[in-house]
Amino acid sequence: MNSLGQALKHKETSGKMPTQVNGITSNLTNRNGIGDHLGEEVESFLGDAGPLHSFDDLTKVNPVTTVTVLKCLQERYAVDIFYTNAGCSLVAVNPFRPIPLLYSYELMKDYHAAPHPQELEPHVFAVAEETYRNVKSQIPPVNQSIIVSGESGAGKTWTSRCLMKFYAIVASSSSAPQGSIDVERIEKRVLDSNPVMEAFGNACTLRNSNSSRFGKYIQLQLNRSQHLTSASIQTFLLEKTRVAYQAPQERNFHIFYQIAKGATQEERLEWNLPEGSTFSWLPNPEKALEEDCFDVTREAMFHLGIDCSMQNNIFKILAGLLHLGNIQFLEAEDESQPCKTEGCAKDFAKSTSKLLEMPVEHLLETLSIRTITAGKQQQVFRKPCSRAECGMRRDCLAKVIYATVFDWLVSVINGSIYADSSVWSNFIGLLDVYGFESFPENHLEQLCINYANEKLQQHFVAHFLKAQQEEYATEGLEWSFINYQDNQSCLDVIEGNPISIFSLLNEECRLNRASNACQFQTRIEVALSHNQCIRQDKFSKKPNFIVSHYAGSVCYQVEGMVEKNKDPVPPELVLLLQQSQDPLLRKLFPVSAVSQLPDQNSVKIQTKPAVVTVVSKFKGSLEQLMEILNSTTPHYIRCIKPNADCEAAVFRKDEVLCQLEACGIVETISISAAGFPIRISFRSFIERYEVLKKSWKRNSRAAQNANGPSDHVENGGTPTPEDGNTFWSAVQDILQQVHPNSPPLQPAGKRSCSVAVFCGKTKVFMTNSMLELLEAKRAQALSERAFCIQCCWRRFKRRKQVEQRQAATAIQSAIRSWLARRRFQKLRKAVTVIKRTWRKWKAKMDTLAAEELDDIKGESFFSVSSSQGFSELEKSRPSSTIVQFWPVGLVLSNSPVTLGGFQRNVTFLVCLQVLQHNRHRTVETKALDRGITSIRAPPQGSVKFHCKKSPLLYANTRPHCHDCPRTGFNQILLDNHKLLAT
């Protein structure tokens, strides 16, 4: 720290910018003295050059100087690390070579799924994920904007393309609400808008092969579920002059080269574009670029809803513009005669008239003759134009057609991807504008482009460098202001009131006189001589003025600036386009009631419209853009161009240093390192982190007793800013729960910003580390409460399930008991019926069998004694029965039940022998004391006879088989019949 203090004293006594900023050294040096005025800290820091590439955030570099920041970026660029955090912004150095793994789909998913994306390596996906999460988690949720800035060729277009691809993937949804636009189609259309807009709005310049010649602000609109539902595109200041004029070594818009290189043979015949043909508005066609892909543009246009016929119509008109550029005029010998075309120009005029579907005579006449309205009678006179005027009218016709087609194409894209405001709730804006430009000759287009970059730089200065420091002072922090480059004086020169370059330009356009470049230069020099941001290059012969922009001084040519600001469109050209038979041109230039003239030489009666200049329209569109950006939370991506030649693996310190100093990277790092990047109001802080308090009601009552009544806080509500000390106790209680060892907070003005958290007058200021700690504790508290809620819910659900199971068991038992009783009753009734029926049938059959057997008179019979239980059957049949012809089953089934053992077996054998050998043999058994029992009495015990079973027990089995065995009970009738016959 002693060496650091000596270096600070040395810098302060040298009369340079103050460097001691809240404990952070800011040693800003100029370009010519990078290594001459380095302090000991810088030398020691640079002496250990090994780990410089490990600093993923430039706020960790100490001391913060242009040299240390430059060295750190160079070391990271050498090891293929192209993204570095710089406080609130991201620094992206263009690698100038394709790196597929750096923007792969898997890497997008990793950043999207990471619980803390800021802990990963700095990347454009980390900024995109932060904005995506802020839309739904910020308190209160606000719209987000990503401002991509940098010089031409620094990689802004590629960065915007990666951002759109990231949002299209992570914000996708498998399904969309009924009645809304299909989400998958929206994602595809949003991505397809890039190649179309780049083909029609980008061109190859000296500084960039794919330079955006227009500005665009894309709103990616999300619904409440954070799904991409729609989008909209807002464009600014298309450089339509490039259609008719290209600087040396530059090219026209990409779409012209795509048509010339990618058209089919049939289309070449239709558009009269033979291979090898040359056009004056198509310079450097031999240069091959990746953007010269006609098939990609066509496919993207088809997905956006532009069918093939409409595409051919658009390309036919653009081919007609190429032929229009080859129409050259000769100087007329007499001023009263119109200029004639060159010999080969007539063929190009015919091709132009054919493709634009307008008469060739009318086309040439409109280009070479202008009409003048003069006199009180508003008479129209025809006057031939000079050769220069004919060329200007030709260029004006081409610019009007191309600019109108471009605007119509943007409206078609918006109609394809836009949805009603009721479908989406928030949006993420992507701003991609042309970078700062400085060419050997700069005109009105470069002035507007650099003015737009000045506005964006002022937005960054006002939002971060200026507003944050003023807020620190207002909230009571002990803050040493950091000097920064404020470009407000430059903006006052360009757009200030009452006198500025724009106001003088508009005033010159309102004057009905021919413009004089030298006179206009003198007016600017006299009117703005008090401002140091504007001067004149006295060594140049051409009228000019030099503006000192934040990124450097640029010399602008005054010649032709007033005419470009007027952007006049002769009414004859509009009438020519309205009379075209092409369907698209008729749609783009409809015939109005005022423009319908029955005769071209008739009196023209109409009011002169108000002059709307180019700078007025551009200034109004930028003001609308600034209003949108001010209503959102901005995020900055600073694209750095490592070398002007766009070569890979080349890092030129001087060029990078100019960009770092211009965009205020060092000041940004110093403020971010010394200040608090997180600023939350008291209400939002307590609303978000109140969950960390374990005894809010008790602490609220204690705070009430100590600092006065606060019913709102006691009842569990959020304190208001008027509660004063109540906020201190509430915030202190929350911080004590998070960090118990932290010292108590002091009132505003009594603490410096060297701590991780500071409580101001209306806000709580925190560092990123404290925010991460609070978020981690909040997530843990929410997890615990969620677990408690889950336990209570599961216990309640378990009890409910047990009660339901017990109730179901009781119901099931009652139903099963009722079903069992019902079934038993049915079975008992059925058994009773079966028994009754069976007994009836059995009695009937026994009676029939007894009657049949009693009718037979045999010689031999036997008698058996009956027991007392069969006395009733003994009365209904004779005492002896002939059994010689009985079947075995009938014999066995009607055997005497009162006999047992050997006596019963003898009876069986006798019966069988009688049946087999002797027809007249009787069997007598031992008579019992009580009566005689019939042999038809059913057996009471079990009878086992090992014979082949049959439907009737033992009916089909006899001891000795004969040729005609007789089985079955019905065989009794047959035997009876034979017996009677014998």
Secondary structure, 3 states (H helix, E strand, C coil): CHHHHHHHHHHHHCCCCCCEECCEEEECCCHHHCCCCCCHHHHHHHHCCHHHHHCCEHHHCCCEEHHHHHHHHHHHHHCCCCEEEECCEEEEECCCCCCHHHHCHHHHHHHHHCCCHHHCCCCHHHHHHHHHHHHHHCCCCCCEEEEEEEECCCCHHHHHHHHHHHHHHHCCCCCCCCCCCCHHHHHHHHHHHHHHHHHHHEECCCCCCCEECCEEEEEEEECCCCCEEEEEEEEECCCHHHHCCCCCCCCCEHHHHHHHHHCCHHHHHHHCCCCCCCCCCCCCCCCCCCCCCHHHHHHHHHHCCCCHHHHHHHHHHHHHHHHHHCCCECCCCCCCCCCCECCCHHHHHHHHHHHHCCCHHHHHHHHHEEEEEECCCCEEEEEECCHHHHHHHHHHHHHHHHHHHHHHHHHHHHHHHCCCCCCCCEEEEEEECCCECCCCCECHHHHHHHHHHHHHHHHHHHHHHHHHHHHHHHHCCECCCCCCCCCHHHHHHHHCCCCCHHHHHHHHHHCCCCCCHHHHHHHHHHHCCCCCCEECCCCCCCCEEEEEECCEEEEEECCCHHHHHHCCCCHHHHHHHHCCCCHHHHHHCCCCCCCCCCCCCCCCCCCCCCCCCHHHHHHHHHHHHHHHHHCCEEEEEEEECCCCCCCCCCCCHHHHHHHHHHHCHHHHHHHHHHCCCEEEEHHHHHHHHHHHCCCHHHHHHHHHHHHCCCHHHHCCCCCCHHHCHHHHHHHHHHHHHHCCCCCCCCCCCCCECCCCEEECCCEEEECHHHHHHHHHHHHHHHHHHHHHHHHHHHHHHHHHHHHHHHHHHHHHHHHHHHHHHHHHHHHHHHHHHHHHHHHHHHHHHHHHHHHHHHCCCCCCCECCCCCHHHHHHHHCCCCCECCCCCCHHHHHHCCCCCCCCHHHHHHHHHHHHHHHCCCCCCCCCCCCCCCCCCCCCCCCCCCCCCCCCCCCCCCCCCCCCCCCCCCCCCHHHHHHHHHHHC
